[in-house]
Amino acid sequence: MRKQIVAGNWKMNNDLSETETLLNDLKKQVIPENVSVLVAPTFTNLYAAFNSVIDHPIEVVAQNMHQAKNGAYTGEVSAQMLQSVGVKTVILGHSERRAYFHETNALLAEKVTAALENEMTAIFCFGEELEDRKSGNHFELVASQLKEGLFHIAEADWKQIVLAYEPVWAIGTGETASPEQAQEMHAFVRKTIAEAYSESVATNVSILYGGSVKPANASEIFGKPDVDGGLIGGAALNAESFMGIVNAFETK
């Protein structure tokens, strides 16, 4: 059975005190046994966050990493550095990294390789912009992101991959993505993976949805057969709203 996952991407929010407060609020909650709950604080707070939840089922993950082991890359963080503070999972290719920092599929392929070589789990993000959706190019665009960023890995490596579909056109644009549209893309992704690898890989990989999930719509979205959870942005910065999304799985 695929893992059900809710991952909170805190982005460039929360200083150390705010991070500790939010984690303490989350630790007071009961985490459902059937859901893996992940939080991604900023780099400066990863070690404190890891220590805060060391005896708790919440997992602390990183928002990004560099593909090199070390070197003259000012401001960057390597897989080994993340592992040294207890981090075993990293988000790669988030839509904001692609848009603001011009991360390409080729670069992300290198980052995926680095994560796998260091026995880390990679949450690989992908998704189309508004113009791609309106032009009907969204399936082709997503397929190219998967093929160029991921399809170089061996079939056995898929056990270390989690996917996260981000319909960028539905985040802060006034457009709305329906649960049916989420299901349609997730099913397409599984079909694309099955054709490149096997039905087993396609069936077993968890695919998260990252399109403005909130407590009010989480149950309907997570109720779709190919949606295995969410990559949550703003709603993850409040313990009550985040746990409202986590608990949506109870009705699935």
C-alpha positions as CSV (number, residue, x, y, z in Angstrom):
1,M,0.0,0.0,0.0
2,R,1.3,3.5,-0.9
3,K,2.3,5.9,1.9
4,Q,-0.2,8.6,2.7
5,I,1.9,11.8,3.2
6,V,1.3,15.4,4.3
7,A,4.3,17.6,4.0
8,G,4.4,21.2,5.2
9,N,6.8,23.4,3.2
10,W,7.4,26.4,5.5
11,K,9.4,28.2,2.8
12,M,11.2,31.4,4.0
13,N,9.1,31.7,7.1
14,N,9.6,31.3,10.9
15,D,12.7,32.3,12.8
16,L,14.0,29.9,15.5
17,S,11.5,30.9,18.2
18,E,8.6,30.7,15.8
19,T,9.8,27.3,14.5
20,E,10.0,26.0,18.1
21,T,6.5,27.3,18.9
22,L,4.9,25.8,15.8
23,L,6.6,22.4,16.4
24,N,5.4,22.5,20.0
25,D,1.9,23.1,18.9
26,L,2.1,20.3,16.4
27,K,3.6,17.9,19.0
28,K,0.5,18.4,21.1
29,Q,-1.6,16.9,18.3
30,V,-2.3,13.2,17.8
31,I,-0.7,12.1,14.5
32,P,-2.8,9.4,12.7
33,E,-0.8,6.2,12.4
34,N,-1.7,5.9,8.7
35,V,-0.2,9.3,7.7
36,S,3.4,10.3,7.4
37,V,3.7,13.9,8.5
38,L,6.7,16.0,7.3
39,V,7.7,19.6,7.9
40,A,10.4,21.6,6.1
41,P,11.7,24.5,8.1
42,T,14.4,26.9,6.7
43,F,18.0,25.6,6.7
44,T,19.0,27.6,9.8
45,N,16.4,25.8,11.9
46,L,16.8,22.2,10.7
47,Y,19.0,21.0,13.5
48,A,16.8,22.5,16.2
49,A,13.7,21.2,14.5
50,F,15.2,17.7,14.2
51,N,16.1,17.6,17.9
52,S,12.6,19.0,18.9
53,V,10.8,16.0,17.2
54,I,13.5,13.3,17.7
55,D,11.0,11.2,19.8
56,H,8.0,12.2,17.8
57,P,6.6,10.8,14.5
58,I,6.9,14.1,12.7
59,E,9.8,14.0,10.2
60,V,11.9,17.1,9.5
61,V,12.9,17.5,5.8
62,A,14.8,20.0,3.8
63,Q,13.5,22.5,1.2
64,N,16.4,22.1,-1.2
65,M,20.0,21.0,-1.6
66,H,23.0,21.4,-3.9
67,Q,24.0,18.6,-6.2
68,A,27.8,18.7,-5.3
69,K,29.4,17.1,-2.3
70,N,31.3,20.2,-1.4
71,G,33.2,23.1,-3.0
72,A,33.0,26.8,-3.8
73,Y,29.3,27.2,-3.8
74,T,28.6,30.1,-1.5
75,G,25.3,29.8,0.3
76,E,24.6,26.2,-0.7
77,V,24.0,23.0,1.4
78,S,25.0,19.5,0.4
79,A,23.3,16.1,1.1
80,Q,26.0,15.2,3.6
81,M,25.4,18.4,5.5
82,L,21.7,17.7,5.7
83,Q,22.3,14.2,6.9
84,S,24.7,15.4,9.5
85,V,21.8,17.2,11.2
86,G,19.4,14.2,10.9
87,V,17.7,15.1,7.7
88,K,16.9,12.2,5.4
89,T,14.4,13.7,2.9
90,V,14.7,16.7,0.6
91,I,12.2,18.6,-1.6
92,L,13.6,19.1,-5.1
93,G,12.3,21.1,-8.0
94,H,9.7,23.1,-6.2
95,S,7.9,25.5,-8.5
96,E,9.4,28.5,-6.8
97,R,12.9,27.0,-7.3
98,R,12.1,26.5,-10.9
99,A,10.6,30.0,-11.4
100,Y,12.8,32.2,-9.2
101,F,16.1,30.4,-9.3
102,H,15.8,29.0,-12.8
103,E,16.3,25.4,-11.9
104,T,16.2,23.2,-15.0
105,N,15.2,19.6,-15.5
106,A,18.8,18.8,-16.2
107,L,20.0,20.4,-12.9
108,L,17.2,18.6,-11.0
109,A,18.3,15.3,-12.5
110,E,21.8,15.9,-10.9
111,K,20.2,16.8,-7.6
112,V,18.0,13.6,-7.7
113,T,21.1,11.6,-8.4
114,A,23.0,13.2,-5.4
115,A,20.0,12.5,-3.1
116,L,19.9,8.8,-4.2
117,E,23.6,8.3,-3.9
118,N,23.4,9.5,-0.3
119,E,20.4,7.3,0.4
120,M,18.1,10.2,0.9
121,T,14.4,10.3,-0.2
122,A,13.6,13.0,-2.8
123,I,10.3,14.7,-3.0
124,F,10.3,15.6,-6.7
125,C,8.1,18.5,-7.6
126,F,6.6,19.2,-11.1
127,G,3.7,21.0,-12.7
128,E,2.5,23.3,-15.4
129,E,2.1,27.1,-15.6
130,L,-1.1,28.8,-16.5
131,E,-0.2,29.3,-20.1
132,D,0.6,25.5,-20.4
133,R,-2.8,24.6,-19.0
134,K,-4.7,27.1,-21.2
135,S,-2.9,26.0,-24.3
136,G,-3.6,22.3,-23.6
137,N,0.1,21.6,-23.3
138,H,0.0,20.6,-19.6
139,F,0.3,16.8,-20.1
140,E,3.3,17.2,-22.5
141,L,5.0,19.6,-20.1
142,V,4.6,17.4,-17.1
143,A,5.8,14.3,-19.0
144,S,9.0,16.2,-20.1
145,Q,9.7,17.3,-16.5
146,L,9.4,13.7,-15.3
147,K,11.4,12.2,-18.2
148,E,14.2,14.8,-18.0
149,G,14.4,15.1,-14.3
150,L,13.7,11.5,-13.1
151,F,13.7,8.9,-15.7
152,H,17.5,8.4,-15.6
153,I,17.2,6.5,-12.3
154,A,17.0,2.8,-12.0
155,E,13.8,1.0,-11.2
156,A,15.0,0.0,-7.8
157,D,15.6,3.7,-6.9
158,W,11.9,4.6,-7.0
159,K,11.5,3.4,-3.5
160,Q,13.4,6.6,-2.5
161,I,11.1,8.9,-4.6
162,V,7.9,10.7,-3.7
163,L,6.2,12.9,-6.4
164,A,4.5,16.2,-5.8
165,Y,2.3,17.7,-8.5
166,E,2.0,21.5,-8.4
167,P,-0.4,23.1,-10.8
168,V,1.2,26.5,-10.6
169,W,-1.7,28.0,-12.5
170,A,-4.0,27.3,-9.5
171,I,-1.8,28.9,-6.9
172,G,-2.5,32.6,-6.3
173,T,-3.9,33.2,-9.8
174,G,-7.6,33.3,-9.1
175,E,-8.0,30.1,-11.1
176,T,-9.2,27.0,-9.3
177,A,-8.1,23.4,-9.7
178,S,-10.8,20.8,-9.0
179,P,-10.2,17.5,-7.3
180,E,-11.1,15.9,-10.7
181,Q,-8.3,17.8,-12.4
182,A,-5.9,16.7,-9.7
183,Q,-6.9,13.1,-10.2
184,E,-6.6,13.4,-14.0
185,M,-3.0,14.5,-13.7
186,H,-2.1,12.0,-11.1
187,A,-3.5,9.2,-13.2
188,F,-1.6,10.5,-16.2
189,V,1.6,10.5,-14.2
190,R,1.2,6.9,-13.1
191,K,0.5,5.9,-16.7
192,T,3.7,7.7,-17.9
193,I,5.7,6.0,-15.2
194,A,4.2,2.6,-16.0
195,E,5.2,3.0,-19.7
196,A,8.8,4.0,-18.8
197,Y,9.3,1.5,-16.0
198,S,6.6,-0.9,-14.8
199,E,3.0,-1.0,-13.4
200,S,4.6,-1.9,-10.0
201,V,6.6,1.3,-9.9
202,A,3.7,3.4,-11.0
203,T,1.3,1.8,-8.5
204,N,3.7,2.0,-5.5
205,V,5.0,5.6,-5.8
206,S,3.2,8.2,-3.6
207,I,2.0,11.3,-5.5
208,L,1.2,14.4,-3.5
209,Y,-0.9,17.3,-4.6
210,G,0.3,20.8,-4.1
211,G,-2.4,23.1,-5.3
212,S,-3.6,25.3,-2.4
213,V,-4.8,22.4,-0.2
214,K,-6.8,23.6,2.8
215,P,-8.8,21.8,5.6
216,A,-12.0,22.7,3.7
217,N,-11.0,20.9,0.5
218,A,-8.5,18.3,1.7
219,S,-11.0,15.4,2.2
220,E,-12.3,15.7,-1.3
221,I,-8.9,15.9,-2.9
222,F,-7.4,13.1,-0.8
223,G,-10.4,11.0,-1.6
224,K,-9.3,10.7,-5.2
225,P,-7.8,7.2,-5.9
226,D,-4.4,8.5,-7.2
227,V,-3.9,11.3,-4.7
228,D,-1.7,10.2,-1.8
229,G,-1.5,13.4,0.2
230,G,-0.4,17.0,-0.1
231,L,2.6,19.3,-0.2
232,I,1.2,22.2,1.8
233,G,2.4,25.8,1.8
234,G,0.6,28.6,3.7
235,A,-1.8,26.3,5.6
236,A,1.3,24.5,7.1
237,L,2.3,27.6,9.1
238,N,-0.6,27.1,11.5
239,A,-0.8,23.9,13.6
240,E,-4.6,23.8,13.5
241,S,-5.0,24.2,9.8
242,F,-2.2,21.8,9.1
243,M,-3.6,19.1,11.3
244,G,-7.0,19.7,9.7
245,I,-5.4,18.6,6.4
246,V,-3.6,15.7,8.0
247,N,-6.8,14.5,9.6
248,A,-8.6,14.6,6.3
249,F,-7.2,11.1,5.7
250,E,-9.5,9.7,8.4
251,T,-12.4,10.0,6.0
252,K,-10.6,8.4,3.0
